[in-house]
Amino acid sequence: MTAPQQMTPTLVAAARAECRFGSLRAVRDATFAIRAGQQIAVTGVSGSGKSTLLHLIAGLLPVAAGSITWPGLLGDPRLDRTLITVVFQQPSLLESLTVVQNVQLPLLLAGHAEPQAARAAEAALAMVGIGDLRDRMPGELSGGQAQRAAVARAIAARPRLIVADEPTGHLDHDIARHVIGTLQQAARSAGAALVVATHDPAVAGAFARRWHMRDGDLFTEPAPTTVQEAP
C-alpha cells in the first residue's frame, strides 16, 4: 500500500477579494490560490488591475471585501517581509549604494547578520550572472543589468513567493527574455512560487500557467480568448 501524496502547500488564497480606491473597484471578486513552486503570468492591458492584484497578493494593499490569506506564509507576510519579495517595473536601486550593498539591504533591515547578508547577496548576484558587477554603482549599469540586480535583491533571502510587476516593461525583447528566464530559474532554485504581471504576450508565453485581468476582473486559466492584448 502506497503512502498518500503530500499536497503542495497553498501560499496565498483569496475568496472574492476586492480592492477599492475611492469609488473605483480596481480588483473585484478575485478568487484564486497560489501554491508553492507555481509560476504564473498575469496578463492584461494597462489599467486592467494587474498591479493592484499583485499588491494584494504581496500584502501591500488591504482588501475592501472578501478575504485574502497566506496559510503557507505564517498567515501574514507582514510578520516577515522576506517571505514575499517584489520586483517592480523600475529597478529602484539606491544610487548611493553599490550593487552588492543594494542586494544586502533588505536582509540587513530584516535583522540578518552582516556576514550572512553578504554571503546571500554574493550568491544571488552570481545566480543572475552579474557577480562581477558587485562593486559598481547603479548609474554604471545598463537597464538589463540593473533589473538583474533587482532580481538578485528579490531572491537573496530565498523567499517563498516572488511577485514581479511588469519587470520587463522598459527592456528590449532580448534583454526581457533573459530577465524573465533569470527570474524563473532563480525561483526554481530557491523553491519559490513566481507571479509575473505583464502586458507582453512574448513574456506571458514563457509561462505554462496564465491568468488574465480585464477591468478589475480576474480570469484564472484559461484566459478569455476574445480579449486582445496591447502590442
mmCIF file of the C-alpha atoms, coordinates in Angstrom:
data_MODEL
# 
_entry.id   MODEL 
# 
loop_
_atom_site.group_PDB 
_atom_site.id 
_atom_site.type_symbol 
_atom_site.label_atom_id 
_atom_site.label_alt_id 
_atom_site.label_comp_id 
_atom_site.label_asym_id 
_atom_site.label_entity_id 
_atom_site.label_seq_id 
_atom_site.pdbx_PDB_ins_code 
_atom_site.Cartn_x 
_atom_site.Cartn_y 
_atom_site.Cartn_z 
_atom_site.occupancy 
_atom_site.B_iso_or_equiv 
_atom_site.pdbx_formal_charge 
_atom_site.auth_seq_id 
_atom_site.auth_comp_id 
_atom_site.auth_asym_id 
_atom_site.auth_atom_id 
_atom_site.pdbx_PDB_model_num 
ATOM 1   C CA . MET A 1 1   ? 0.000   0.000  0.000   1.00 0.00 ? 1   MET A CA 1 
ATOM 2   C CA . THR A 1 2   ? 1.489   3.317  -1.058  1.00 0.00 ? 2   THR A CA 1 
ATOM 3   C CA . ALA A 1 3   ? 1.575   6.384  1.178   1.00 0.00 ? 3   ALA A CA 1 
ATOM 4   C CA . PRO A 1 4   ? -0.797  9.216  0.186   1.00 0.00 ? 4   PRO A CA 1 
ATOM 5   C CA . GLN A 1 5   ? 0.772   12.011 -1.819  1.00 0.00 ? 5   GLN A CA 1 
ATOM 6   C CA . GLN A 1 6   ? 1.535   15.124 0.177   1.00 0.00 ? 6   GLN A CA 1 
ATOM 7   C CA . MET A 1 7   ? -0.357  18.108 -1.166  1.00 0.00 ? 7   MET A CA 1 
ATOM 8   C CA . THR A 1 8   ? 1.611   21.133 -2.339  1.00 0.00 ? 8   THR A CA 1 
ATOM 9   C CA . PRO A 1 9   ? 1.110   23.815 0.318   1.00 0.00 ? 9   PRO A CA 1 
ATOM 10  C CA . THR A 1 10  ? -1.029  26.830 -0.512  1.00 0.00 ? 10  THR A CA 1 
ATOM 11  C CA . LEU A 1 11  ? 0.917   30.053 -0.026  1.00 0.00 ? 11  LEU A CA 1 
ATOM 12  C CA . VAL A 1 12  ? -1.844  32.570 -0.809  1.00 0.00 ? 12  VAL A CA 1 
ATOM 13  C CA . ALA A 1 13  ? -5.599  32.099 -1.063  1.00 0.00 ? 13  ALA A CA 1 
ATOM 14  C CA . ALA A 1 14  ? -8.270  34.651 -1.936  1.00 0.00 ? 14  ALA A CA 1 
ATOM 15  C CA . ALA A 1 15  ? -12.055 34.395 -1.861  1.00 0.00 ? 15  ALA A CA 1 
ATOM 16  C CA . ARG A 1 16  ? -13.986 37.145 -3.688  1.00 0.00 ? 16  ARG A CA 1 
ATOM 17  C CA . ALA A 1 17  ? -11.274 39.634 -2.728  1.00 0.00 ? 17  ALA A CA 1 
ATOM 18  C CA . GLU A 1 18  ? -11.910 43.247 -3.659  1.00 0.00 ? 18  GLU A CA 1 
ATOM 19  C CA . CYS A 1 19  ? -9.695  46.337 -3.607  1.00 0.00 ? 19  CYS A CA 1 
ATOM 20  C CA . ARG A 1 20  ? -11.057 49.868 -3.951  1.00 0.00 ? 20  ARG A CA 1 
ATOM 21  C CA . PHE A 1 21  ? -9.597  53.307 -4.497  1.00 0.00 ? 21  PHE A CA 1 
ATOM 22  C CA . GLY A 1 22  ? -12.437 55.587 -3.522  1.00 0.00 ? 22  GLY A CA 1 
ATOM 23  C CA . SER A 1 23  ? -15.415 54.552 -5.640  1.00 0.00 ? 23  SER A CA 1 
ATOM 24  C CA . LEU A 1 24  ? -13.209 52.650 -8.115  1.00 0.00 ? 24  LEU A CA 1 
ATOM 25  C CA . ARG A 1 25  ? -13.134 48.884 -7.664  1.00 0.00 ? 25  ARG A CA 1 
ATOM 26  C CA . ALA A 1 26  ? -9.668  48.122 -9.037  1.00 0.00 ? 26  ALA A CA 1 
ATOM 27  C CA . VAL A 1 27  ? -9.999  44.405 -8.291  1.00 0.00 ? 27  VAL A CA 1 
ATOM 28  C CA . ARG A 1 28  ? -13.338 42.725 -7.674  1.00 0.00 ? 28  ARG A CA 1 
ATOM 29  C CA . ASP A 1 29  ? -14.440 39.252 -6.642  1.00 0.00 ? 29  ASP A CA 1 
ATOM 30  C CA . ALA A 1 30  ? -10.981 37.713 -7.177  1.00 0.00 ? 30  ALA A CA 1 
ATOM 31  C CA . THR A 1 31  ? -10.804 34.070 -6.124  1.00 0.00 ? 31  THR A CA 1 
ATOM 32  C CA . PHE A 1 32  ? -7.566  32.148 -6.523  1.00 0.00 ? 32  PHE A CA 1 
ATOM 33  C CA . ALA A 1 33  ? -4.879  30.069 -4.852  1.00 0.00 ? 33  ALA A CA 1 
ATOM 34  C CA . ILE A 1 34  ? -1.114  30.177 -5.336  1.00 0.00 ? 34  ILE A CA 1 
ATOM 35  C CA . ARG A 1 35  ? 0.761   27.022 -4.416  1.00 0.00 ? 35  ARG A CA 1 
ATOM 36  C CA . ALA A 1 36  ? 4.425   26.513 -3.657  1.00 0.00 ? 36  ALA A CA 1 
ATOM 37  C CA . GLY A 1 37  ? 6.552   26.270 -6.784  1.00 0.00 ? 37  GLY A CA 1 
ATOM 38  C CA . GLN A 1 38  ? 3.909   27.550 -9.210  1.00 0.00 ? 38  GLN A CA 1 
ATOM 39  C CA . GLN A 1 39  ? 4.896   30.050 -11.892 1.00 0.00 ? 39  GLN A CA 1 
ATOM 40  C CA . ILE A 1 40  ? 2.042   32.249 -13.116 1.00 0.00 ? 40  ILE A CA 1 
ATOM 41  C CA . ALA A 1 41  ? 1.831   35.077 -15.664 1.00 0.00 ? 41  ALA A CA 1 
ATOM 42  C CA . VAL A 1 42  ? -0.915  37.653 -15.134 1.00 0.00 ? 42  VAL A CA 1 
ATOM 43  C CA . THR A 1 43  ? -1.806  39.356 -18.413 1.00 0.00 ? 43  THR A CA 1 
ATOM 44  C CA . GLY A 1 44  ? -3.969  42.327 -19.263 1.00 0.00 ? 44  GLY A CA 1 
ATOM 45  C CA . VAL A 1 45  ? -3.804  45.829 -20.712 1.00 0.00 ? 45  VAL A CA 1 
ATOM 46  C CA . SER A 1 46  ? -2.616  48.818 -18.680 1.00 0.00 ? 46  SER A CA 1 
ATOM 47  C CA . GLY A 1 47  ? -5.238  49.772 -16.103 1.00 0.00 ? 47  GLY A CA 1 
ATOM 48  C CA . SER A 1 48  ? -6.830  46.320 -16.007 1.00 0.00 ? 48  SER A CA 1 
ATOM 49  C CA . GLY A 1 49  ? -5.886  45.746 -12.354 1.00 0.00 ? 49  GLY A CA 1 
ATOM 50  C CA . LYS A 1 50  ? -2.738  43.651 -12.658 1.00 0.00 ? 50  LYS A CA 1 
ATOM 51  C CA . SER A 1 51  ? -0.594  45.792 -10.355 1.00 0.00 ? 51  SER A CA 1 
ATOM 52  C CA . THR A 1 52  ? -3.348  46.064 -7.755  1.00 0.00 ? 52  THR A CA 1 
ATOM 53  C CA . LEU A 1 53  ? -3.799  42.291 -7.783  1.00 0.00 ? 53  LEU A CA 1 
ATOM 54  C CA . LEU A 1 54  ? -0.077  41.756 -7.231  1.00 0.00 ? 54  LEU A CA 1 
ATOM 55  C CA . HIS A 1 55  ? -0.052  44.291 -4.398  1.00 0.00 ? 55  HIS A CA 1 
ATOM 56  C CA . LEU A 1 56  ? -2.913  42.400 -2.761  1.00 0.00 ? 56  LEU A CA 1 
ATOM 57  C CA . ILE A 1 57  ? -1.005  39.147 -3.138  1.00 0.00 ? 57  ILE A CA 1 
ATOM 58  C CA . ALA A 1 58  ? 2.090   40.696 -1.547  1.00 0.00 ? 58  ALA A CA 1 
ATOM 59  C CA . GLY A 1 59  ? 0.096   42.147 1.339   1.00 0.00 ? 59  GLY A CA 1 
ATOM 60  C CA . LEU A 1 60  ? 0.868   45.723 0.318   1.00 0.00 ? 60  LEU A CA 1 
ATOM 61  C CA . LEU A 1 61  ? -2.809  46.704 0.000   1.00 0.00 ? 61  LEU A CA 1 
ATOM 62  C CA . PRO A 1 62  ? -5.787  45.807 2.189   1.00 0.00 ? 62  PRO A CA 1 
ATOM 63  C CA . VAL A 1 63  ? -8.900  44.074 0.905   1.00 0.00 ? 63  VAL A CA 1 
ATOM 64  C CA . ALA A 1 64  ? -12.110 46.096 0.983   1.00 0.00 ? 64  ALA A CA 1 
ATOM 65  C CA . ALA A 1 65  ? -14.307 42.996 0.788   1.00 0.00 ? 65  ALA A CA 1 
ATOM 66  C CA . GLY A 1 66  ? -13.861 39.253 0.624   1.00 0.00 ? 66  GLY A CA 1 
ATOM 67  C CA . SER A 1 67  ? -10.679 37.777 2.022   1.00 0.00 ? 67  SER A CA 1 
ATOM 68  C CA . ILE A 1 68  ? -7.049  37.038 1.294   1.00 0.00 ? 68  ILE A CA 1 
ATOM 69  C CA . THR A 1 69  ? -4.955  34.760 3.484   1.00 0.00 ? 69  THR A CA 1 
ATOM 70  C CA . TRP A 1 70  ? -1.402  33.460 3.482   1.00 0.00 ? 70  TRP A CA 1 
ATOM 71  C CA . PRO A 1 71  ? -1.623  29.980 5.033   1.00 0.00 ? 71  PRO A CA 1 
ATOM 72  C CA . GLY A 1 72  ? 1.845   28.981 3.845   1.00 0.00 ? 72  GLY A CA 1 
ATOM 73  C CA . LEU A 1 73  ? 3.469   32.284 4.842   1.00 0.00 ? 73  LEU A CA 1 
ATOM 74  C CA . LEU A 1 74  ? 2.975   32.493 8.620   1.00 0.00 ? 74  LEU A CA 1 
ATOM 75  C CA . GLY A 1 75  ? -0.590  33.641 7.990   1.00 0.00 ? 75  GLY A CA 1 
ATOM 76  C CA . ASP A 1 76  ? 0.550   37.233 7.344   1.00 0.00 ? 76  ASP A CA 1 
ATOM 77  C CA . PRO A 1 77  ? 3.532   38.261 5.139   1.00 0.00 ? 77  PRO A CA 1 
ATOM 78  C CA . ARG A 1 78  ? 3.972   41.412 7.230   1.00 0.00 ? 78  ARG A CA 1 
ATOM 79  C CA . LEU A 1 79  ? 5.362   39.214 10.005  1.00 0.00 ? 79  LEU A CA 1 
ATOM 80  C CA . ASP A 1 80  ? 8.412   38.511 7.859   1.00 0.00 ? 80  ASP A CA 1 
ATOM 81  C CA . ARG A 1 81  ? 8.910   40.645 4.762   1.00 0.00 ? 81  ARG A CA 1 
ATOM 82  C CA . THR A 1 82  ? 11.481  38.200 3.371   1.00 0.00 ? 82  THR A CA 1 
ATOM 83  C CA . LEU A 1 83  ? 8.755   35.591 2.748   1.00 0.00 ? 83  LEU A CA 1 
ATOM 84  C CA . ILE A 1 84  ? 7.370   37.580 -0.219  1.00 0.00 ? 84  ILE A CA 1 
ATOM 85  C CA . THR A 1 85  ? 9.653   39.790 -2.283  1.00 0.00 ? 85  THR A CA 1 
ATOM 86  C CA . VAL A 1 86  ? 8.648   42.190 -5.050  1.00 0.00 ? 86  VAL A CA 1 
ATOM 87  C CA . VAL A 1 87  ? 10.371  43.150 -8.312  1.00 0.00 ? 87  VAL A CA 1 
ATOM 88  C CA . PHE A 1 88  ? 8.967   46.380 -9.749  1.00 0.00 ? 88  PHE A CA 1 
ATOM 89  C CA . GLN A 1 89  ? 8.975   47.735 -13.304 1.00 0.00 ? 89  GLN A CA 1 
ATOM 90  C CA . GLN A 1 90  ? 11.849  50.042 -12.400 1.00 0.00 ? 90  GLN A CA 1 
ATOM 91  C CA . PRO A 1 91  ? 14.866  48.512 -10.583 1.00 0.00 ? 91  PRO A CA 1 
ATOM 92  C CA . SER A 1 92  ? 14.605  51.131 -7.787  1.00 0.00 ? 92  SER A CA 1 
ATOM 93  C CA . LEU A 1 93  ? 18.222  50.702 -6.725  1.00 0.00 ? 93  LEU A CA 1 
ATOM 94  C CA . LEU A 1 94  ? 19.600  53.203 -4.234  1.00 0.00 ? 94  LEU A CA 1 
ATOM 95  C CA . GLU A 1 95  ? 22.078  55.342 -6.156  1.00 0.00 ? 95  GLU A CA 1 
ATOM 96  C CA . SER A 1 96  ? 24.346  55.856 -3.123  1.00 0.00 ? 96  SER A CA 1 
ATOM 97  C CA . LEU A 1 97  ? 24.938  52.128 -2.616  1.00 0.00 ? 97  LEU A CA 1 
ATOM 98  C CA . THR A 1 98  ? 26.926  49.644 -4.672  1.00 0.00 ? 98  THR A CA 1 
ATOM 99  C CA . VAL A 1 99  ? 25.160  46.748 -6.363  1.00 0.00 ? 99  VAL A CA 1 
ATOM 100 C CA . VAL A 1 100 ? 26.044  44.277 -3.612  1.00 0.00 ? 100 VAL A CA 1 
ATOM 101 C CA . GLN A 1 101 ? 25.015  46.755 -0.920  1.00 0.00 ? 101 GLN A CA 1 
ATOM 102 C CA . ASN A 1 102 ? 21.631  47.202 -2.620  1.00 0.00 ? 102 ASN A CA 1 
ATOM 103 C CA . VAL A 1 103 ? 21.113  43.446 -2.632  1.00 0.00 ? 103 VAL A CA 1 
ATOM 104 C CA . GLN A 1 104 ? 22.152  43.115 1.019   1.00 0.00 ? 104 GLN A CA 1 
ATOM 105 C CA . LEU A 1 105 ? 19.984  45.954 2.316   1.00 0.00 ? 105 LEU A CA 1 
ATOM 106 C CA . PRO A 1 106 ? 16.623  44.141 2.690   1.00 0.00 ? 106 PRO A CA 1 
ATOM 107 C CA . LEU A 1 107 ? 18.365  41.318 4.537   1.00 0.00 ? 107 LEU A CA 1 
ATOM 108 C CA . LEU A 1 108 ? 20.009  43.739 6.943   1.00 0.00 ? 108 LEU A CA 1 
ATOM 109 C CA . LEU A 1 109 ? 16.695  45.519 7.518   1.00 0.00 ? 109 LEU A CA 1 
ATOM 110 C CA . ALA A 1 110 ? 15.117  42.131 8.291   1.00 0.00 ? 110 ALA A CA 1 
ATOM 111 C CA . GLY A 1 111 ? 17.700  41.548 11.008  1.00 0.00 ? 111 GLY A CA 1 
ATOM 112 C CA . HIS A 1 112 ? 20.176  39.254 9.269   1.00 0.00 ? 112 HIS A CA 1 
ATOM 113 C CA . ALA A 1 113 ? 23.776  39.470 10.428  1.00 0.00 ? 113 ALA A CA 1 
ATOM 114 C CA . GLU A 1 114 ? 26.053  41.304 8.016   1.00 0.00 ? 114 GLU A CA 1 
ATOM 115 C CA . PRO A 1 115 ? 28.264  38.273 7.138   1.00 0.00 ? 115 PRO A CA 1 
ATOM 116 C CA . GLN A 1 116 ? 25.163  36.193 6.386   1.00 0.00 ? 116 GLN A CA 1 
ATOM 117 C CA . ALA A 1 117 ? 23.620  39.001 4.314   1.00 0.00 ? 117 ALA A CA 1 
ATOM 118 C CA . ALA A 1 118 ? 26.875  39.442 2.376   1.00 0.00 ? 118 ALA A CA 1 
ATOM 119 C CA . ARG A 1 119 ? 27.088  35.724 1.524   1.00 0.00 ? 119 ARG A CA 1 
ATOM 120 C CA . ALA A 1 120 ? 23.452  35.639 0.394   1.00 0.00 ? 120 ALA A CA 1 
ATOM 121 C CA . ALA A 1 121 ? 23.925  38.759 -1.747  1.00 0.00 ? 121 ALA A CA 1 
ATOM 122 C CA . GLU A 1 122 ? 27.037  37.356 -3.429  1.00 0.00 ? 122 GLU A CA 1 
ATOM 123 C CA . ALA A 1 123 ? 25.249  34.087 -4.181  1.00 0.00 ? 123 ALA A CA 1 
ATOM 124 C CA . ALA A 1 124 ? 22.210  35.889 -5.621  1.00 0.00 ? 124 ALA A CA 1 
ATOM 125 C CA . LEU A 1 125 ? 24.342  38.097 -7.869  1.00 0.00 ? 125 LEU A CA 1 
ATOM 126 C CA . ALA A 1 126 ? 26.201  35.036 -9.137  1.00 0.00 ? 126 ALA A CA 1 
ATOM 127 C CA . MET A 1 127 ? 22.881  33.294 -9.819  1.00 0.00 ? 127 MET A CA 1 
ATOM 128 C CA . VAL A 1 128 ? 21.663  36.135 -12.044 1.00 0.00 ? 128 VAL A CA 1 
ATOM 129 C CA . GLY A 1 129 ? 25.019  36.366 -13.821 1.00 0.00 ? 129 GLY A CA 1 
ATOM 130 C CA . ILE A 1 130 ? 26.336  39.726 -12.621 1.00 0.00 ? 130 ILE A CA 1 
ATOM 131 C CA . GLY A 1 131 ? 28.635  38.737 -9.773  1.00 0.00 ? 131 GLY A CA 1 
ATOM 132 C CA . ASP A 1 132 ? 31.442  40.677 -11.448 1.00 0.00 ? 132 ASP A CA 1 
ATOM 133 C CA . LEU A 1 133 ? 29.413  43.893 -11.115 1.00 0.00 ? 133 LEU A CA 1 
ATOM 134 C CA . ARG A 1 134 ? 29.107  43.713 -7.319  1.00 0.00 ? 134 ARG A CA 1 
ATOM 135 C CA . ASP A 1 135 ? 31.102  46.921 -6.692  1.00 0.00 ? 135 ASP A CA 1 
ATOM 136 C CA . ARG A 1 136 ? 29.520  49.004 -9.469  1.00 0.00 ? 136 ARG A CA 1 
ATOM 137 C CA . MET A 1 137 ? 27.211  51.895 -8.671  1.00 0.00 ? 137 MET A CA 1 
ATOM 138 C CA . PRO A 1 138 ? 23.671  51.738 -10.106 1.00 0.00 ? 138 PRO A CA 1 
ATOM 139 C CA . GLY A 1 139 ? 24.437  54.605 -12.504 1.00 0.00 ? 139 GLY A CA 1 
ATOM 140 C CA . GLU A 1 140 ? 27.126  52.456 -14.139 1.00 0.00 ? 140 GLU A CA 1 
ATOM 141 C CA . LEU A 1 141 ? 24.705  49.653 -15.080 1.00 0.00 ? 141 LEU A CA 1 
ATOM 142 C CA . SER A 1 142 ? 22.717  49.098 -18.245 1.00 0.00 ? 142 SER A CA 1 
ATOM 143 C CA . GLY A 1 143 ? 18.953  48.702 -17.944 1.00 0.00 ? 143 GLY A CA 1 
ATOM 144 C CA . GLY A 1 144 ? 19.164  44.928 -18.147 1.00 0.00 ? 144 GLY A CA 1 
ATOM 145 C CA . GLN A 1 145 ? 21.973  44.753 -15.590 1.00 0.00 ? 145 GLN A CA 1 
ATOM 146 C CA . ALA A 1 146 ? 20.051  46.973 -13.179 1.00 0.00 ? 146 ALA A CA 1 
ATOM 147 C CA . GLN A 1 147 ? 16.948  44.807 -13.477 1.00 0.00 ? 147 GLN A CA 1 
ATOM 148 C CA . ARG A 1 148 ? 19.012  41.677 -12.850 1.00 0.00 ? 148 ARG A CA 1 
ATOM 149 C CA . ALA A 1 149 ? 20.365  43.378 -9.729  1.00 0.00 ? 149 ALA A CA 1 
ATOM 150 C CA . ALA A 1 150 ? 16.751  43.958 -8.671  1.00 0.00 ? 150 ALA A CA 1 
ATOM 151 C CA . VAL A 1 151 ? 16.047  40.262 -9.254  1.00 0.00 ? 151 VAL A CA 1 
ATOM 152 C CA . ALA A 1 152 ? 19.094  39.370 -7.152  1.00 0.00 ? 152 ALA A CA 1 
ATOM 153 C CA . ARG A 1 153 ? 17.784  41.593 -4.363  1.00 0.00 ? 153 ARG A CA 1 
ATOM 154 C CA . ALA A 1 154 ? 14.442  39.780 -4.531  1.00 0.00 ? 154 ALA A CA 1 
ATOM 155 C CA . ILE A 1 155 ? 15.881  36.268 -4.357  1.00 0.00 ? 155 ILE A CA 1 
ATOM 156 C CA . ALA A 1 156 ? 18.729  36.832 -1.881  1.00 0.00 ? 156 ALA A CA 1 
ATOM 157 C CA . ALA A 1 157 ? 16.540  35.999 1.124   1.00 0.00 ? 157 ALA A CA 1 
ATOM 158 C CA . ARG A 1 158 ? 15.267  32.816 -0.561  1.00 0.00 ? 158 ARG A CA 1 
ATOM 159 C CA . PRO A 1 159 ? 11.601  33.927 -0.337  1.00 0.00 ? 159 PRO A CA 1 
ATOM 160 C CA . ARG A 1 160 ? 8.669   31.565 -0.620  1.00 0.00 ? 160 ARG A CA 1 
ATOM 161 C CA . LEU A 1 161 ? 6.977   33.815 -3.203  1.00 0.00 ? 161 LEU A CA 1 
ATOM 162 C CA . ILE A 1 162 ? 8.372   36.309 -5.747  1.00 0.00 ? 162 ILE A CA 1 
ATOM 163 C CA . VAL A 1 163 ? 5.960   38.879 -7.202  1.00 0.00 ? 163 VAL A CA 1 
ATOM 164 C CA . ALA A 1 164 ? 7.155   40.809 -10.273 1.00 0.00 ? 164 ALA A CA 1 
ATOM 165 C CA . ASP A 1 165 ? 5.143   43.739 -11.621 1.00 0.00 ? 165 ASP A CA 1 
ATOM 166 C CA . GLU A 1 166 ? 5.946   44.377 -15.312 1.00 0.00 ? 166 GLU A CA 1 
ATOM 167 C CA . PRO A 1 167 ? 9.665   43.651 -14.696 1.00 0.00 ? 167 PRO A CA 1 
ATOM 168 C CA . THR A 1 168 ? 10.466  43.873 -18.424 1.00 0.00 ? 168 THR A CA 1 
ATOM 169 C CA . GLY A 1 169 ? 8.312   46.898 -19.273 1.00 0.00 ? 169 GLY A CA 1 
ATOM 170 C CA . HIS A 1 170 ? 11.254  49.122 -20.290 1.00 0.00 ? 170 HIS A CA 1 
ATOM 171 C CA . LEU A 1 171 ? 13.560  46.447 -21.735 1.00 0.00 ? 171 LEU A CA 1 
ATOM 172 C CA . ASP A 1 172 ? 14.049  45.347 -25.321 1.00 0.00 ? 172 ASP A CA 1 
ATOM 173 C CA . HIS A 1 173 ? 12.936  41.870 -26.352 1.00 0.00 ? 173 HIS A CA 1 
ATOM 174 C CA . ASP A 1 174 ? 16.234  40.014 -25.933 1.00 0.00 ? 174 ASP A CA 1 
ATOM 175 C CA . ILE A 1 175 ? 17.011  41.532 -22.543 1.00 0.00 ? 175 ILE A CA 1 
ATOM 176 C CA . ALA A 1 176 ? 13.406  40.977 -21.414 1.00 0.00 ? 176 ALA A CA 1 
ATOM 177 C CA . ARG A 1 177 ? 13.614  37.305 -22.322 1.00 0.00 ? 177 ARG A CA 1 
ATOM 178 C CA . HIS A 1 178 ? 16.858  36.986 -20.372 1.00 0.00 ? 178 HIS A CA 1 
ATOM 179 C CA . VAL A 1 179 ? 15.427  38.724 -17.289 1.00 0.00 ? 179 VAL A CA 1 
ATOM 180 C CA . ILE A 1 180 ? 12.320  36.504 -17.294 1.00 0.00 ? 180 ILE A CA 1 
ATOM 181 C CA . GLY A 1 181 ? 14.460  33.393 -17.732 1.00 0.00 ? 181 GLY A CA 1 
ATOM 182 C CA . THR A 1 182 ? 16.630  34.543 -14.829 1.00 0.00 ? 182 THR A CA 1 
ATOM 183 C CA . LEU A 1 183 ? 13.559  35.093 -12.647 1.00 0.00 ? 183 LEU A CA 1 
ATOM 184 C CA . GLN A 1 184 ? 12.154  31.677 -13.481 1.00 0.00 ? 184 GLN A CA 1 
ATOM 185 C CA . GLN A 1 185 ? 15.429  29.880 -12.845 1.00 0.00 ? 185 GLN A CA 1 
ATOM 186 C CA . ALA A 1 186 ? 16.016  31.812 -9.614  1.00 0.00 ? 186 ALA A CA 1 
ATOM 187 C CA . ALA A 1 187 ? 12.540  30.929 -8.372  1.00 0.00 ? 187 ALA A CA 1 
ATOM 188 C CA . ARG A 1 188 ? 13.104  27.260 -9.137  1.00 0.00 ? 188 ARG A CA 1 
ATOM 189 C CA . SER A 1 189 ? 16.493  27.298 -7.420  1.00 0.00 ? 189 SER A CA 1 
ATOM 190 C CA . ALA A 1 190 ? 15.009  28.934 -4.312  1.00 0.00 ? 190 ALA A CA 1 
ATOM 191 C CA . GLY A 1 191 ? 11.926  26.694 -4.350  1.00 0.00 ? 191 GLY A CA 1 
ATOM 192 C CA . ALA A 1 192 ? 9.766   29.819 -4.601  1.00 0.00 ? 192 ALA A CA 1 
ATOM 193 C CA . ALA A 1 193 ? 6.494   30.469 -6.387  1.00 0.00 ? 193 ALA A CA 1 
ATOM 194 C CA . LEU A 1 194 ? 6.593   33.221 -9.011  1.00 0.00 ? 194 LEU A CA 1 
ATOM 195 C CA . VAL A 1 195 ? 3.815   35.561 -10.169 1.00 0.00 ? 195 VAL A CA 1 
ATOM 196 C CA . VAL A 1 196 ? 4.660   37.982 -13.008 1.00 0.00 ? 196 VAL A CA 1 
ATOM 197 C CA . ALA A 1 197 ? 2.336   40.693 -14.318 1.00 0.00 ? 197 ALA A CA 1 
ATOM 198 C CA . THR A 1 198 ? 2.898   41.569 -17.973 1.00 0.00 ? 198 THR A CA 1 
ATOM 199 C CA . HIS A 1 199 ? 1.140   43.055 -20.992 1.00 0.00 ? 199 HIS A CA 1 
ATOM 200 C CA . ASP A 1 200 ? 3.724   41.418 -23.300 1.00 0.00 ? 200 ASP A CA 1 
ATOM 201 C CA . PRO A 1 201 ? 2.443   38.215 -24.996 1.00 0.00 ? 201 PRO A CA 1 
ATOM 202 C CA . ALA A 1 202 ? 6.036   37.007 -25.510 1.00 0.00 ? 202 ALA A CA 1 
ATOM 203 C CA . VAL A 1 203 ? 6.708   37.189 -21.758 1.00 0.00 ? 203 VAL A CA 1 
ATOM 204 C CA . ALA A 1 204 ? 3.393   35.512 -20.942 1.00 0.00 ? 204 ALA A CA 1 
ATOM 205 C CA . GLY A 1 205 ? 4.231   32.767 -23.413 1.00 0.00 ? 205 GLY A CA 1 
ATOM 206 C CA . ALA A 1 206 ? 7.148   31.689 -21.214 1.00 0.00 ? 206 ALA A CA 1 
ATOM 207 C CA . PHE A 1 207 ? 4.644   30.542 -18.556 1.00 0.00 ? 207 PHE A CA 1 
ATOM 208 C CA . ALA A 1 208 ? 2.535   27.400 -18.702 1.00 0.00 ? 208 ALA A CA 1 
ATOM 209 C CA . ARG A 1 209 ? 0.005   28.869 -16.270 1.00 0.00 ? 209 ARG A CA 1 
ATOM 210 C CA . ARG A 1 210 ? -1.625  32.191 -17.217 1.00 0.00 ? 210 ARG A CA 1 
ATOM 211 C CA . TRP A 1 211 ? -4.255  34.353 -15.575 1.00 0.00 ? 211 TRP A CA 1 
ATOM 212 C CA . HIS A 1 212 ? -5.908  37.377 -17.170 1.00 0.00 ? 212 HIS A CA 1 
ATOM 213 C CA . MET A 1 213 ? -7.161  40.695 -15.770 1.00 0.00 ? 213 MET A CA 1 
ATOM 214 C CA . ARG A 1 214 ? -9.871  42.713 -17.524 1.00 0.00 ? 214 ARG A CA 1 
ATOM 215 C CA . ASP A 1 215 ? -11.491 45.803 -15.999 1.00 0.00 ? 215 ASP A CA 1 
ATOM 216 C CA . GLY A 1 216 ? -10.732 44.591 -12.474 1.00 0.00 ? 216 GLY A CA 1 
ATOM 217 C CA . ASP A 1 217 ? -11.970 41.052 -13.037 1.00 0.00 ? 217 ASP A CA 1 
ATOM 218 C CA . LEU A 1 218 ? -9.590  38.110 -12.678 1.00 0.00 ? 218 LEU A CA 1 
ATOM 219 C CA . PHE A 1 219 ? -9.907  35.161 -15.038 1.00 0.00 ? 219 PHE A CA 1 
ATOM 220 C CA . THR A 1 220 ? -7.839  32.179 -13.998 1.00 0.00 ? 220 THR A CA 1 
ATOM 221 C CA . GLU A 1 221 ? -6.760  29.659 -16.614 1.00 0.00 ? 221 GLU A CA 1 
ATOM 222 C CA . PRO A 1 222 ? -7.901  29.501 -19.339 1.00 0.00 ? 222 PRO A CA 1 
ATOM 223 C CA . ALA A 1 223 ? -7.902  33.200 -20.179 1.00 0.00 ? 223 ALA A CA 1 
ATOM 224 C CA . PRO A 1 224 ? -10.756 34.525 -22.331 1.00 0.00 ? 224 PRO A CA 1 
ATOM 225 C CA . THR A 1 225 ? -9.797  34.238 -25.985 1.00 0.00 ? 225 THR A CA 1 
ATOM 226 C CA . THR A 1 226 ? -11.799 37.259 -27.113 1.00 0.00 ? 226 THR A CA 1 
ATOM 227 C CA . VAL A 1 227 ? -9.570  39.774 -25.322 1.00 0.00 ? 227 VAL A CA 1 
ATOM 228 C CA . GLN A 1 228 ? -6.795  41.324 -27.395 1.00 0.00 ? 228 GLN A CA 1 
ATOM 229 C CA . GLU A 1 229 ? -3.547  42.262 -25.630 1.00 0.00 ? 229 GLU A CA 1 
ATOM 230 C CA . ALA A 1 230 ? -1.816  45.579 -26.208 1.00 0.00 ? 230 ALA A CA 1 
ATOM 231 C CA . PRO A 1 231 ? 1.168   45.252 -28.572 1.00 0.00 ? 231 PRO A CA 1 
# 
